[in-house]
Amino acid sequence: MIPRRLVHPGLELPFISLGTVKIGRNSSVKYPGGAFELPSDTEVENLLSAARELGCNLIDTAPAYGISEERLGKLLGGRWEGWLCSSKAGEEFDGDKSHYDFSPEAIRRSCERSLRRLKRDHLDLFLLHSNGNDLEVLNSPGLMDELSSLSDRGLIRTWGASTKTVHGGLETLRRGGVPMIMLNLEARDELAVADYAASLGRGVLVKKALASGHLGDNAANRDEKLRDTWKFLSGIKGVSSVVIGTTKAAHLRQHAELLRGV
Ligand SMILES: NC(=O)c1ccc[n+]([C@@H]2O[C@H](COP(=O)([O-])OP(=O)(O)OC[C@H]3O[C@@H](n4cnc5c(N)ncnc54)[C@H](OP(=O)(O)O)[C@@H]3O)[C@@H](O)[C@H]2O)c1
C-alpha cells in the first residue's frame, strides 16, 4: 500500500493521489501528443479500481476540468466510501478559455454544485483555483468568512489553494490552508513552500510532478526520470501527496512500484 502522510491536523493523504483533468477535458490543455480522446467509462473504472487497490484514495478534481466532476459522480456516486475527494472553486472553463470569480457567492455556489455533481455530502479538501494572482485571490473580500461558513455547514473539511507563486503558497499556510504547488525535477522554485509546511508540522499537495507529461519526453530516459522524480519528491518532508494526472491504470501502478523502490 502507498504510504500516507499528514497534510493538516486530522487529515492524512496517500503519497500518490489521482488527478483527473484528462478524464474530463481535452481542449486548451498542453499534454504531449496533441489532441486526445477522453478515456471511456471502462478505462476510468479500471483506473479507479487500480487506485483503490493501491491505496491511492484521494481523487483531485475541479469544475474547470470539463466533465470530470460529473463523470466521477456517475461512476462513484453512492460508492464513495473509503475515498477522499478534493475539488476547487474560482475558475470556470467555458470550453475555450477560463474565467475567474472568487466572490463569496461564486465560491459558495461552486462548492454546492461540485457536491451535487460528485454526489457527495462534503469535500475533504476545497481549493481556491488561483489565476496566478495568489495574494489578490486570498484577499478577496468576504472569501475567508465564506470558507469558514462552508466548514461550519460541514460541506468542506479543509480549505486550501492551488497556487502559482511562492508568496501565495506561504500565505495559504499562514492562514491555515493547504497549498497545492508545482514541483518537479525541472521546477523547484516552490520548494520553500513545502519546507515551510514541514516546519509547521503540515504539508502540501504537489501538481504537475511529471511536468504535465513532458518530463522524460522520450521513452529511453522516461523510466529513469520517473524514478528520480519519486526519489526527489519522497525526500521532501513537507510533501504530503503527489497528484498524478493519468488516464491509465498501468501508469498508476508503475508510479506505485517506482515509489516502493526508492
Ligand atoms: N491549477 C491547478 O490547480 C492544477 C493545474 C494542473 C494540475 N492540477 C492537478 O494535478 C494533476 C496532475 O497534473 P497534470 O495532469 O498537469 O500533470 P502530470 O501529473 O505532471 O502529468 C500528466 C501527464 O503525464 C502522463 N503520465 C502519467 N504517468 C505516466 C507514466 N507512468 N508514463 C508515461 N506518461 C505518464 C499522463 O498521460 P497518461 O494519461 O497517458 O498517463 C499525462 O499526460 C491534475 O490532473 C490535477 O488534478 C491542478
The ligand as an SDF file (V2000), in Angstrom:
LIG
                    3D

 48 52  0  0  0  0  0  0  0  0999 V2000
   -4.0620   24.8260  -11.3020 N   0  0  0  0  0  0  0  0  0  0  0  0
   -4.3230   23.6530  -10.7490 C   0  0  0  0  0  0  0  0  0  0  0  0
   -4.9890   23.5560   -9.7340 O   0  0  0  0  0  0  0  0  0  0  0  0
   -3.7870   22.4220  -11.3630 C   0  0  0  0  0  0  0  0  0  0  0  0
   -3.0460   22.5420  -12.5210 C   0  0  0  0  0  0  0  0  0  0  0  0
   -2.5550   21.3880  -13.0580 C   0  0  0  0  0  0  0  0  0  0  0  0
   -2.7940   20.1830  -12.4520 C   0  0  0  0  0  0  0  0  0  0  0  0
   -3.5420   20.0840  -11.3200 N   0  0  0  0  0  0  0  0  0  0  0  0
   -3.8270   18.7580  -10.6960 C   0  0  0  0  0  0  0  0  0  0  0  0
   -2.6480   17.9730  -10.7420 O   0  0  0  0  0  0  0  0  0  0  0  0
   -2.8740   16.8110  -11.5580 C   0  0  0  0  0  0  0  0  0  0  0  0
   -1.5980   16.4390  -12.2760 C   0  0  0  0  0  0  0  0  0  0  0  0
   -1.1790   17.4480  -13.1450 O   0  0  0  0  0  0  0  0  0  0  0  0
   -1.0810   17.2490  -14.6970 P   0  0  0  0  0  0  0  0  0  0  0  0
   -2.1720   16.3180  -15.1260 O   0  0  0  0  0  0  0  0  0  0  0  0
   -0.9870   18.5780  -15.3460 O   0  0  0  0  0  0  0  0  0  0  0  0
    0.3400   16.6330  -14.9200 O   0  0  0  0  0  0  0  0  0  0  0  0
    1.2900   15.4250  -14.5210 P   0  0  0  0  0  0  0  0  0  0  0  0
    0.7490   14.5570  -13.4580 O   0  0  0  0  0  0  0  0  0  0  0  0
    2.6110   16.0780  -14.3040 O   0  0  0  0  0  0  0  0  0  0  0  0
    1.3900   14.6430  -15.9210 O   0  0  0  0  0  0  0  0  0  0  0  0
    0.2970   14.0410  -16.5120 C   0  0  0  0  0  0  0  0  0  0  0  0
    0.7360   13.5120  -17.8590 C   0  0  0  0  0  0  0  0  0  0  0  0
    1.7540   12.5190  -17.6700 O   0  0  0  0  0  0  0  0  0  0  0  0
    1.3670   11.3170  -18.3230 C   0  0  0  0  0  0  0  0  0  0  0  0
    1.8030   10.1880  -17.4710 N   0  0  0  0  0  0  0  0  0  0  0  0
    1.4070    9.9060  -16.1990 C   0  0  0  0  0  0  0  0  0  0  0  0
    2.0240    8.8160  -15.7420 N   0  0  0  0  0  0  0  0  0  0  0  0
    2.8270    8.3800  -16.7440 C   0  0  0  0  0  0  0  0  0  0  0  0
    3.6950    7.2710  -16.8770 C   0  0  0  0  0  0  0  0  0  0  0  0
    3.8700    6.3820  -15.8780 N   0  0  0  0  0  0  0  0  0  0  0  0
    4.3650    7.1190  -18.0360 N   0  0  0  0  0  0  0  0  0  0  0  0
    4.2070    7.9990  -19.0570 C   0  0  0  0  0  0  0  0  0  0  0  0
    3.3670    9.0700  -19.0020 N   0  0  0  0  0  0  0  0  0  0  0  0
    2.6880    9.2470  -17.8460 C   0  0  0  0  0  0  0  0  0  0  0  0
   -0.1320   11.3670  -18.4420 C   0  0  0  0  0  0  0  0  0  0  0  0
   -0.5840   10.6290  -19.5670 O   0  0  0  0  0  0  0  0  0  0  0  0
   -1.4640    9.2750  -19.4100 P   0  0  0  0  0  0  0  0  0  0  0  0
   -2.8740    9.7010  -19.2750 O   0  0  0  0  0  0  0  0  0  0  0  0
   -1.1710    8.5760  -20.6940 O   0  0  0  0  0  0  0  0  0  0  0  0
   -0.9360    8.5270  -18.2190 O   0  0  0  0  0  0  0  0  0  0  0  0
   -0.3850   12.8630  -18.6330 C   0  0  0  0  0  0  0  0  0  0  0  0
   -0.2730   13.2190  -19.9930 O   0  0  0  0  0  0  0  0  0  0  0  0
   -4.0460   17.2010  -12.4690 C   0  0  0  0  0  0  0  0  0  0  0  0
   -4.7080   16.0810  -13.0390 O   0  0  0  0  0  0  0  0  0  0  0  0
   -4.8940   17.9820  -11.5000 C   0  0  0  0  0  0  0  0  0  0  0  0
   -5.6160   17.1090  -10.6480 O   0  0  0  0  0  0  0  0  0  0  0  0
   -4.0190   21.2010  -10.7590 C   0  0  0  0  0  0  0  0  0  0  0  0
  1  2  1  0
  2  3  2  0
  2  4  1  0
  4  5  1  0
  4 48  2  0
  5  6  2  0
  6  7  1  0
  7  8  2  0
  8  9  1  0
  8 48  1  0
  9 10  1  0
  9 46  1  0
 10 11  1  0
 11 12  1  0
 11 44  1  0
 12 13  1  0
 13 14  1  0
 14 15  2  0
 14 16  1  0
 14 17  1  0
 17 18  1  0
 18 19  2  0
 18 20  1  0
 18 21  1  0
 21 22  1  0
 22 23  1  0
 23 24  1  0
 23 42  1  0
 24 25  1  0
 25 26  1  0
 25 36  1  0
 26 27  1  0
 26 35  1  0
 27 28  2  0
 28 29  1  0
 29 30  1  0
 29 35  2  0
 30 31  1  0
 30 32  2  0
 32 33  1  0
 33 34  2  0
 34 35  1  0
 36 37  1  0
 36 42  1  0
 37 38  1  0
 38 39  2  0
 38 40  1  0
 38 41  1  0
 42 43  1  0
 44 45  1  0
 44 46  1  0
 46 47  1  0
M  CHG  2   8   1  16  -1
M  END
$$$$
